Amino acid sequence: MYAVINDRGRQYRAVQGDKLTLDRLDAEVGTMLDLPIMLLADGSSVKVGSPAVAGAKATCKVLSHPRGEKVIVTKYKRRKRNLRRRGYRHDQSVVEVVSISG
């Protein structure tokens, strides 16, 4: 059984026990969250919601709030000797899918 869950406009394929990396959540570590399910597949049957499957939810537990890898952005203008480098790290949250019901 797997589900496609929705978190603030992004979709993730989830199976019970999976660990997903989402954008930073405003929840403490150990908090349980209910996320809406957009598609629920169980063997031969598939339920597709419009936009979410009625009565279906994925319960997730927040494990940690790490930061992503550093991304280096370089801007260069030719013949001007203008080279600018900046780094950026994205805030993330790691959640574990505890159960999928629906």
C-alpha positions as CSV (number, residue, x, y, z in Angstrom):
1,M,0.0,0.0,0.0
2,Y,1.3,3.4,-0.9
3,A,-0.1,6.9,-1.0
4,V,0.7,10.3,-2.6
5,I,0.6,12.9,0.2
6,N,0.4,16.6,-0.1
7,D,2.4,19.0,2.0
8,R,1.9,22.7,1.1
9,G,1.8,22.3,-2.6
10,R,4.4,19.5,-3.0
11,Q,3.6,15.9,-3.5
12,Y,5.5,12.9,-2.0
13,R,5.1,9.2,-2.5
14,A,4.9,7.5,0.9
15,V,4.8,4.0,2.3
16,Q,4.3,3.2,5.9
17,G,7.7,3.4,7.7
18,D,9.3,5.7,5.1
19,K,11.3,8.8,6.1
20,L,10.6,11.9,4.0
21,T,12.5,15.2,3.9
22,L,10.0,18.1,3.7
23,D,10.4,21.8,3.8
24,R,10.8,23.1,7.4
25,L,7.7,22.6,9.5
26,D,6.6,24.7,12.5
27,A,6.3,21.6,14.7
28,E,8.4,20.4,17.6
29,V,10.4,17.1,17.3
30,G,8.2,14.2,18.3
31,T,4.9,15.9,17.2
32,M,2.4,13.8,15.2
33,L,1.0,15.4,12.0
34,D,-1.9,14.4,9.8
35,L,-1.3,15.1,6.1
36,P,-4.0,14.8,3.3
37,I,-3.7,11.9,0.8
38,M,-4.3,12.7,-2.9
39,L,-3.9,9.1,-4.2
40,L,-4.2,5.8,-2.3
41,A,-3.2,2.6,-4.0
42,D,-3.7,-0.8,-2.4
43,G,-2.8,-3.7,-4.7
44,S,-5.4,-3.7,-7.4
45,S,-7.6,-0.8,-6.2
46,V,-6.7,2.9,-6.6
47,K,-8.5,5.8,-5.1
48,V,-7.9,9.2,-6.5
49,G,-9.1,12.3,-4.7
50,S,-10.4,15.6,-6.0
51,P,-8.2,17.1,-4.5
52,A,-7.9,14.8,-1.5
53,V,-9.3,11.3,-0.8
54,A,-12.3,11.7,1.6
55,G,-11.5,10.3,5.0
56,A,-7.9,9.3,4.2
57,K,-4.9,10.7,6.1
58,A,-1.3,9.9,6.6
59,T,0.0,10.2,10.2
60,C,3.6,11.4,10.4
61,K,6.0,11.9,13.3
62,V,8.6,14.7,13.1
63,L,12.1,13.3,13.7
64,S,14.5,16.2,13.3
65,H,15.0,19.6,11.7
66,P,18.3,19.5,9.8
67,R,19.7,21.9,7.2
68,G,20.3,20.9,3.6
69,E,23.6,20.8,1.7
70,K,25.1,24.1,0.9
71,V,24.3,25.4,-2.6
72,I,26.9,27.8,-4.1
73,V,25.5,30.5,-6.4
74,T,28.0,32.3,-8.6
75,K,27.3,35.5,-10.6
76,Y,29.9,36.6,-13.1
77,K,29.9,39.6,-15.5
78,R,32.4,39.4,-18.3
79,R,35.0,42.1,-18.8
80,K,34.0,43.8,-15.5
81,R,36.1,41.6,-13.1
82,N,32.9,41.2,-11.1
83,L,32.6,37.8,-9.5
84,R,30.2,37.2,-6.7
85,R,29.7,33.9,-4.8
86,R,27.0,33.2,-2.2
87,G,26.1,30.1,-0.3
88,Y,22.6,29.0,0.8
89,R,21.4,26.1,3.0
90,H,17.7,25.2,3.0
91,D,15.9,24.4,6.3
92,Q,14.3,21.0,6.2
93,S,12.3,18.6,8.4
94,V,12.6,14.8,8.4
95,V,9.3,13.0,9.1
96,E,8.5,9.3,9.4
97,V,5.2,7.9,8.0
98,V,3.7,6.1,11.0
99,S,0.4,5.0,9.4
100,I,-1.7,5.4,6.3
101,S,-5.4,5.1,6.8
102,G,-8.3,5.5,4.3
